[in-house]
Amino acid sequence: MMVKFNNQHLEEFVREKILISIRDSLGHHKDPINDSIAITDTIISKLYKNNQSPLIDRNNIVKTTLEVLKHFDKASYIHYQAYHKLNEL
């Protein structure tokens, strides 16, 4: 799967990029590594389920991640949102 950015740049989808950004947002948790792995798996599952194309828009990744984090932990949601802005179309 490839990630498409607003400037039409394509980049290979790398699970670890999401995992690391989630880990950074969960730094205040007692077990941020295992929580990050579980949340990343949920995000990737949702992305694959909702995407029928080999291309996925970067904004879709951010929106899906925010949706999952919002249900998990508000502080993590706010932290992630601060560092991963949605690009205007």
N, C-alpha and C positions, 0 to 999 in steps of 0.2 A: 504494500500500500504506500502511496505517496501523499505527502502533505502539500497543499497548494496555498501559497501566501497571496495577499492582495496584489503584490507586484508581479504575480504570475510565476514567481520563482517556485520550483518544485524541489522537495527534499524528501529523502526516504523517511518513512515513519519509524521512529525508534522508541520502543516501550520505555527504555531507561530514562529518556528525557522527561516523560510524564512522571515516572517514579521519583526522580530526584526533585522535581518541582513540588510534588506532593509531600515528600519527606521534609523539604524546607518549610512548608506551610504547617506541618504537624510537629515542629520542634518542641512545642510545649507539652506534648503528650508523653505519657509514661512509657509507651512502646511504639515510638514513631515508625520504626522500620517495618514491623509486622502490619501495623495499621496502613502504612503507605502501600504495601504490597496488595493488601485486600482492596483498598480503594482504587488503585491502579487497575487491578483486574476487573472491577466493576465498570470503570470508565471505558476500558477497551472493549468489554462485552457490549456496552451500550453503543459505542461507536460502530462496531461491526454490524450490530443488529439494525442500526438506522442508516447504514450507508451501503448502497448496492454498487458503487463505483470503486475503481481502484484508486481514485483520487478523493482525498478528504480535505475540506477547507479548514484552515488553521482556526478560524473563528468557531467552527463547529466543535473542535477539540476543547477550546477554552470554555464555551458554553456548557458542554457536557460535563467537564471537570467542575465547573462552578455549581452546576445542578447537584452533582453527587456530594460535593463538599458542604453545600448548604444544608443537606439532610443529615450530615454527619457531625459537623462542628462549626459553629458560626465564626469563631476566631480564625480557624483555618481557611474558611471561605473568604473572609475579609483579607487575610494575608495573601492568598493566591490572587484574588482580584486586584490587589494593589500592584502586583508584579506582572500580571498577564492581562493587559488591556485588550479589549476587543477593538479590532481595526474597523474604521468606518468604511463602508462600501462606496 
